């Protein structure tokens, strides 16, 4: 109720000020640039640059970094339910700073993490160095494109992909490639969300949350978002609806496709967030998986 009242006040401010919003608050704000044609190399280079920029503080971002033991336990419960095997060889595609890789290794799996961002990988490798001898599983990290993992066919028992599908210019190609590197009867798990459903309420929540964050943390978030030229090349720059993710898996030839809503995990994440994150962190959060 308190959040709703504050958002209502923010709507009135927008109305009476003509909708003026502080610099850096609008998602993807970059005025004066032509969102024209980008070739694939340039797209990937800019995506890498964006995540390089985010790497230093990525783990402190609620919803990205694992912020509590309660959240870590919830992730392990999810993975244990969806992948009940022991000592699996798992690809963490688009692993970022290795948050999921570390949890999976703690569960005793052998994890291969790939990412397009060298700075993200550097942090993941440092985690592996610090934790390597204290966990039962093993971690390997290397530079690689999640749309085209540099591994032979059927190399993995499972593939885990968290918060990656929405960032890709060629999502169907990516899902096809995840199936390719999975062995027969292996499983691919995609964790993603529709981050922005385009509704007025969501728009106000997101803008208000960014404004509060910029005030509280004294940060300019404009460099943390894709440029307009990149966004127009991403089919799901605002997130991937669950039914669309299922379609990609169906088109790739997966069988026994199942999905699971992650409201409980989202609630755990929100519980540990500052108010300015909680305001905007409401989305259709899910896991969808299928067998090869």
C-alpha positions, 0 to 999 in steps of 0.5 A: 500500500505504501509503495502504491501511494508513493507511485501515485505521487510520482505519477502526479509529479510527472503530470504536472512537470510535463513528464520531465525525468532526470538524466540517466533515468530512462531505459536505454537513454542515448539521444542523437544516435541513429538506431540504424543498421548494425552488423553482427560483430558490432552488435556483439561488441556493444553487448560485450561493452555493456556487460563489461561496464556492469561487471564491477557492480554486477554482483551487488545488483539485486536479482543478479548477484545472489544476496543471501543464503536463503536465495542460494538455497532456493536456487539449489532447490530449483536446480536439484529438482530440475536436474536430479543427477549427480556429478553432471557436466553442465554448461552455464551459457552467458555465465556472467560473474559465475554466480550460478556456476558457483552454486552448481559446483557447490552441488558437486557438478562440473561446470563450464561457464562461457560469456562474451564479457572478458571483465565478467569472466575475470570476476568469475575466474577469481571466484573459482580461484578462491572457492575452488578447493573448498567445493566438491565440483569444478569450474572452467571459464572461457570467452564464448558466445552464448548463441554459438557455444564453442563445444562439440555436439553432445558434450554436456549433460545439461545447459543452464541459461539464466537472464540471457535469452532476452539479451540475444539478437538471435534467440532461436539460433541460441536455443538450437545451439544449446540443444546441439551441445546437449547429449541425448536425454540431456536437459536445457533450463532457461531462466528468464522473465518478461521484465517490462510488459509495456503497461503504464503501471510497469513504466511508472514503477521502473522509472520511479525505481530508477529515479529513487536509485539514482538519488540513493546511490548517486549513480547514472544508470544510462551507461548500463543499458543498451543503445537504441541502435542495439535495442532495435536489434534485440527481439526481446529487449524488454524480456521474453514472455514464457510462451515465446520461450516455450516456442523457441524450445519447441522449434528447436526440437525439445521434448517434455517441455515444462515450465515453473513460475519462480514467484517464491524465488522472486519474493526471496530476492525482493525481501533483501532489496532496498525499497528503490529496487522493490518498487520496480522488481515485479515481473513474470519470472520463470524457468522453462526446460526440455529434454533433447 
